[in-house]
Structure formats: C-alpha cells, structure tokens
Amino acid sequence: MSSSVSYEQKKVLAEELKELTKDQYEEIYRIVKRAGIPYSENSNGIFFDLASMDGSVASQLIEYMNLVKTQRNEEKQRMKDLEYYRHEKETE
C-alpha cells in the first residue's frame, strides 16, 4: 500500500478502530509503539494522533484492519455454513 494516506482514509480507519477486540487493539498498540509514534495512556486506554501520523504507519494500520475485516468475514461465512449444515441435518 502506498505510504500516502488521505485524511478521509484516516477518518475511516479511526471509525474502524472503534470496533476492535482487546487483542486487536493490542496489535494496533504494538504497531504504533514499534513505529515510535507518541502515545498517551490512561484508565480509558491508549491514545495517539492518527491525523498527523506518518503515512507509512497509517498504511500499516490500514493493512492490519483489512486483515481483521477479512478474518471477520471468513468467520461470518463459517458460522453461516455451520448453521446451514445444522439445518440440513435437522431436516433429514
């Protein structure tokens, strides 16, 4: 992915970050920390400035979010398949 990330892309990313699990947030934290991005921490969590973040780091976060979305979609499909097979088994 290009290291040029638009403000709009960062806004979308910020919204998507709100839907992460604790483990997924921890991976975001590791990416931010490895990149040396300044962050603050309090009882509500860890905070960093996405708007002024370097494009290459934002690209890494977007790539991770794409992976998360792919995994979610695969899990949803597995659940649909499982439900379908359960229903088929019940109607035999």
Rosetta blueprint (number, residue, H / E / L):
1 M L
2 S L
3 S L
4 S L
5 V L
6 S L
7 Y H
8 E H
9 Q H
10 K H
11 K H
12 V H
13 L H
14 A H
15 E H
16 E H
17 L H
18 K L
19 E L
20 L L
21 T L
22 K H
23 D H
24 Q H
25 Y H
26 E H
27 E H
28 I H
29 Y H
30 R H
31 I H
32 V H
33 K H
34 R H
35 A L
36 G L
37 I L
38 P L
39 Y E
40 S E
41 E E
42 N E
43 S L
44 N L
45 G E
46 I E
47 F E
48 F E
49 D L
50 L L
51 A L
52 S L
53 M L
54 D L
55 G H
56 S H
57 V H
58 A H
59 S H
60 Q H
61 L H
62 I H
63 E H
64 Y H
65 M H
66 N H
67 L H
68 V H
69 K H
70 T H
71 Q H
72 R H
73 N H
74 E H
75 E H
76 K H
77 Q H
78 R H
79 M H
80 K H
81 D H
82 L H
83 E H
84 Y H
85 Y H
86 R H
87 H H
88 E H
89 K H
90 E H
91 T L
92 E L
